[in-house]
Amino acid sequence: MSFFSLGSKDIGMDLGTSNILITIKDKGIVLNEPSVVAIDRRTGRIVATGHEAKEMLGRTPEQIKAVRPMKEGVIADFTATQLMIKNIITKICRRYNVGRPRVVVGVPSGITEVEERAVQEAVSQAGAREVYLIEEPMAAAIGAGLDVAEPNGNMVLDIGGGTTEVAVISLGGIVISDSIKIAGDVFDDDIINYVKDNLNLAIGSTTAEQVKIELGCAMPLVTKKSMEVRGRDLSSGLPENRVITSDDVLEAMTPSIEKIIDLVRATLEKTPPELASDIVERGITLTGGGALIKNIDMLISQKTEIPVYIADKPLDCVANGTGKTIEDMDKLRTALINARKNKQ
């Protein structure tokens, strides 16, 4: 038995566009940080990651760049991603006395082979002994407690930061899946554009995200809510405050939400009849940060005439699913992308 296997604890990772979550066997989620890294341009070294780096977005001096290296679910800046993952894995390994771990990483279902290799390489170079990839909707289904190995159809809708993915799962595999690059980040952009066009105010993405969390809704709220936002007045160029309501945010986000519902409908139309009847009976499971938008479950249910259930802790489903997969590798091996490819 090698020295590493004595201290080795396997790691599950949700490498998301907005957040990176790490889970360790018997400990659950041990890290949940924004996928942001701040790098010193002169030395190429990391200044900060996670929450600390996120606070630097849009506020850094010349020599420091704060970036979100993941865009629309995939690696946009390879060097920054590699530095971020290495920093995080090193931190986790030190804190929990982990040897070179095996790592299962959740990736978007539409990922290309080049992107797959980039993720594997980044995680390997960060010190992982073996790297396995699993599609996010599959990981989300496992994390939401669905029994993916049985011969029944389950539909999962995962609305993340960079992508929204929908998948029909049966017998430990994805039967049909589709994704669009409309999710949390696009909702933030919708709010930024609405505030600019209708309130004549320029706000940043951090403010837009706060507005989305406070007021985001897919149908009108029974009790309207409002909040004050601060930004730059586009006429005077000076800082100003404006009030924005939940109805404003609904108007801003509706076109994007409708595209997500179209995606669900299109996937249902392509689903084999036997599995479609299972879904009508079992409903659609909603995961990811987008599941927290008020009334989105009701709207999807209304438009598809299928019950919609929000998973417990929807933000943690992909991370928990990667953790469960690595703990029960024998049963869930078919869910892994590379395990299937090696078989072919």
C-alpha positions in Angstrom: 0.0 0.0 0.0 1.5 3.3 -1.0 1.9 6.3 1.3 -0.6 8.3 -0.7 -3.4 5.8 -0.5 -3.1 5.9 3.3 -4.0 9.6 3.5 -5.9 9.8 0.2 -9.4 11.1 0.4 -11.3 11.4 -2.9 -12.6 14.7 -4.0 -15.8 15.7 -5.9 -15.7 19.1 -7.7 -18.4 21.3 -9.2 -16.3 23.6 -11.4 -19.0 26.1 -12.0 -19.0 29.4 -13.9 -20.1 31.3 -10.8 -18.9 29.1 -8.0 -16.5 26.2 -7.3 -17.6 23.6 -4.7 -15.5 20.8 -3.3 -16.8 17.8 -1.4 -14.8 15.2 0.5 -15.9 11.7 1.5 -17.5 11.7 5.0 -17.2 15.5 5.3 -19.7 16.7 2.6 -19.1 20.2 1.1 -15.9 21.6 2.5 -15.4 24.6 0.2 -17.9 26.8 -1.7 -16.3 29.9 -3.2 -16.9 32.2 -6.2 -14.9 31.0 -9.3 -12.8 34.2 -9.3 -9.0 34.6 -9.2 -6.9 37.7 -8.8 -3.4 37.5 -10.4 -0.4 39.8 -10.2 0.3 40.7 -13.8 4.0 41.2 -13.2 4.8 37.9 -11.4 1.9 35.8 -12.6 1.2 34.7 -9.0 -2.1 34.4 -7.3 -3.1 37.4 -5.1 -6.5 36.0 -4.0 -9.2 33.4 -4.9 -12.8 33.0 -4.1 -14.7 35.6 -2.0 -11.7 37.9 -1.6 -11.0 37.9 -5.4 -14.7 38.5 -6.2 -14.6 41.7 -4.1 -11.8 42.9 -6.3 -13.8 42.5 -9.6 -14.0 45.9 -11.3 -11.9 47.5 -8.5 -8.3 46.4 -9.2 -5.3 48.6 -9.8 -3.2 48.3 -13.0 -0.9 45.5 -11.9 -3.6 43.1 -10.6 -6.2 41.4 -12.8 -9.3 39.8 -11.2 -10.9 37.4 -13.6 -13.6 34.7 -13.8 -11.7 32.1 -15.7 -14.8 30.0 -16.4 -17.2 31.3 -19.0 -20.5 29.6 -20.0 -19.5 26.5 -18.1 -16.2 26.0 -19.8 -12.6 27.1 -19.3 -12.1 30.6 -21.0 -8.7 31.4 -19.4 -6.7 28.2 -19.1 -3.8 29.6 -17.1 -6.0 31.4 -14.6 -8.2 28.2 -14.2 -5.2 26.1 -13.6 -3.8 28.5 -11.0 -7.2 28.7 -9.3 -7.7 24.9 -9.2 -4.2 24.3 -8.0 -4.6 26.8 -5.3 -7.9 25.3 -4.1 -6.8 21.7 -4.3 -3.5 22.5 -2.4 -5.6 24.3 0.3 -8.0 21.4 0.7 -5.2 18.8 0.7 -3.3 20.7 3.5 -6.4 21.3 5.5 -7.8 17.8 5.4 -4.5 15.9 5.1 -5.4 14.5 1.7 -2.8 12.7 -0.4 -2.9 12.9 -4.2 -6.7 12.5 -4.6 -8.9 11.0 -7.2 -11.2 13.7 -8.4 -14.6 13.6 -10.1 -15.4 16.9 -11.8 -18.9 18.0 -13.0 -18.8 19.5 -16.5 -21.5 20.8 -18.9 -23.1 18.1 -21.0 -22.3 19.9 -24.3 -18.6 20.0 -23.6 -16.2 19.4 -26.5 -13.3 16.9 -26.4 -10.8 19.8 -26.4 -12.6 21.4 -23.4 -12.7 17.9 -21.7 -9.0 17.6 -22.1 -8.5 21.2 -20.7 -10.4 20.4 -17.6 -8.6 17.0 -17.1 -5.2 18.7 -17.6 -5.9 21.6 -15.2 -7.0 19.2 -12.4 -4.2 16.7 -13.1 -1.6 19.5 -13.0 -3.1 20.7 -9.7 -2.0 17.4 -8.1 -4.8 14.9 -8.7 -3.9 11.2 -9.1 -6.9 10.4 -11.4 -9.5 12.7 -12.9 -13.0 11.6 -13.9 -15.6 13.8 -15.6 -19.3 13.6 -15.2 -22.0 15.6 -17.0 -23.5 18.2 -14.7 -27.2 17.2 -15.1 -26.2 13.6 -14.2 -24.3 14.8 -11.2 -27.2 17.1 -10.3 -29.7 14.1 -10.5 -27.5 12.0 -8.2 -27.0 14.9 -5.8 -30.8 15.5 -5.8 -31.3 11.9 -4.6 -32.8 10.5 -7.7 -32.0 6.8 -8.4 -30.4 7.2 -11.8 -29.5 3.5 -12.2 -33.1 2.3 -12.4 -35.0 1.9 -15.8 -37.2 4.9 -15.2 -37.1 8.3 -16.9 -36.1 11.2 -14.8 -35.8 14.8 -16.1 -33.4 17.2 -14.5 -33.3 20.9 -15.3 -30.0 22.5 -14.0 -30.0 26.3 -14.2 -26.4 27.3 -13.3 -24.3 30.4 -13.7 -23.2 30.0 -17.3 -25.4 27.3 -18.8 -28.8 25.8 -18.4 -28.9 22.1 -19.0 -31.8 19.7 -19.3 -31.4 15.9 -19.4 -33.5 12.8 -19.4 -31.8 10.1 -17.4 -32.4 6.4 -17.3 -30.4 3.3 -16.5 -27.4 5.3 -15.3 -27.0 7.2 -18.5 -28.2 10.4 -20.2 -30.8 9.4 -22.9 -31.2 12.9 -24.3 -29.8 16.3 -23.2 -29.6 19.8 -24.4 -28.2 23.1 -23.1 -28.2 26.8 -23.7 -25.9 29.5 -22.6 -28.7 31.3 -20.8 -28.5 31.1 -17.1 -27.6 33.2 -14.0 -25.0 35.4 -15.7 -27.4 36.3 -18.5 -30.1 37.2 -16.0 -27.6 39.6 -14.4 -27.0 41.1 -17.9 -30.7 41.4 -18.5 -31.0 43.4 -15.2 -28.0 45.6 -16.1 -29.5 46.4 -19.5 -33.0 47.0 -18.1 -31.7 49.5 -15.5 -29.7 51.3 -18.2 -32.6 51.5 -20.7 -35.4 52.3 -18.2 -33.8 53.9 -15.2 -30.9 55.7 -17.0 -28.4 54.2 -14.6 -25.2 52.1 -15.1 -24.8 49.4 -12.5 -22.2 46.6 -12.2 -22.6 42.9 -12.2 -22.3 42.6 -8.4 -25.2 44.9 -7.9 -27.3 43.2 -10.7 -26.7 39.8 -8.9 -27.9 41.3 -5.6 -31.1 42.6 -7.4 -31.6 39.1 -8.9 -31.3 37.4 -5.6 -33.6 39.8 -3.8 -36.2 40.5 -6.4 -35.8 37.8 -9.2 -39.1 36.2 -10.1 -40.7 34.3 -13.0 -44.3 35.3 -12.3 -45.7 38.5 -10.6 -45.3 38.3 -6.8 -48.4 38.5 -4.6 -46.6 41.1 -2.5 -44.5 43.4 -4.7 -40.9 44.0 -3.5 -38.5 46.7 -4.2 -35.0 47.8 -3.3 -32.7 50.8 -3.9 -29.7 50.4 -6.2 -26.7 52.7 -6.6 -25.0 53.3 -9.9 -23.8 56.0 -12.2 -26.4 58.3 -13.7 -25.9 58.1 -17.5 -26.8 61.8 -18.0 -24.8 63.5 -15.3 -22.1 60.8 -14.9 -22.5 61.2 -11.1 -23.4 58.5 -8.5 -27.2 58.2 -8.0 -29.7 55.9 -6.3 -32.8 54.5 -7.9 -35.6 52.2 -6.8 -36.2 49.0 -8.7 -39.2 46.7 -8.2 -39.8 43.0 -8.6 -42.1 43.8 -11.5 -39.2 45.5 -13.3 -36.9 42.5 -12.7 -39.6 40.2 -14.0 -39.9 42.2 -17.2 -36.1 42.2 -17.6 -35.7 38.4 -17.1 -38.9 37.1 -18.9 -37.4 36.8 -22.4 -34.5 34.6 -21.0 -36.8 32.5 -18.8 -39.0 31.9 -21.9 -35.9 30.5 -23.8 -35.2 28.1 -20.9 -38.9 26.9 -21.0 -38.6 26.4 -24.8 -35.5 24.3 -24.2 -37.5 22.1 -21.8 -40.3 21.7 -24.2 -38.0 20.9 -27.1 -36.3 18.2 -25.0 -39.7 16.7 -24.0 -40.7 16.5 -27.7 -37.6 14.4 -28.4 -38.0 12.1 -25.4 -39.0 8.5 -26.2 -42.7 7.9 -25.3 -42.0 5.4 -22.5 -39.7 7.8 -20.7 -42.0 10.8 -21.4 -44.8 9.0 -19.5 -42.4 8.4 -16.6 -41.6 12.2 -16.5 -45.3 13.2 -16.6 -45.8 10.9 -13.5 -42.5 11.8 -11.7 -42.2 15.4 -12.6 -39.1 17.5 -13.4 -36.4 18.1 -10.8 -35.0 21.6 -10.7 -31.5 22.2 -9.6 -28.8 25.0 -9.7 -29.0 28.6 -8.5 -31.7 29.4 -11.0 -34.1 27.1 -9.1 -34.1 29.9 -6.4 -35.8 32.4 -8.7 -39.2 32.9 -7.1 -42.1 31.1 -8.9 -39.9 29.6 -11.7 -41.1 26.1 -10.7 -44.8 27.2 -11.0 -44.2 28.8 -14.4 -42.4 25.8 -15.9 -45.1 23.5 -14.5 -47.8 25.7 -16.0 -46.2 25.8 -19.4 -45.3 22.1 -19.7 -48.3 20.7 -17.7 -45.8 18.5 -15.7 -45.2 18.8 -12.0 -41.9 20.6 -11.1 -40.0 20.0 -7.9 -37.1 22.1 -6.6 -34.4 19.8 -5.2 -33.2 20.2 -1.6 -30.2 22.6 -1.6 -30.4 23.1 -5.3 -27.0 25.0 -5.4 -25.2 22.0 -3.9 -26.7 19.2 -6.1 -23.8 19.0 -8.7 -21.1 19.0 -6.0 -23.0 16.4 -3.9 -23.5 14.3 -7.0 -19.8 14.3 -7.8 -19.1 13.2 -4.2 -21.6 10.4 -4.2 -20.3 9.2 -7.6 -16.7 8.8 -6.3 -17.9 7.1 -3.2 -20.0 4.6 -5.1 -17.8 4.3 -8.2 -18.7 0.7 -9.0 -22.4 1.4 -9.2 -22.1 4.8 -10.9 -19.2 4.2 -13.2 -21.5 4.3 -16.3 -22.3 7.9 -15.4 -18.7 9.0 -16.0 -17.7 10.4 -19.4 -14.2 9.0 -19.5 -15.2 5.6 -18.1 -17.7 5.2 -21.0 -15.1 6.4 -23.6 -12.5 4.0 -22.4 -15.0 1.2 -22.8 -15.9 2.0 -26.4 
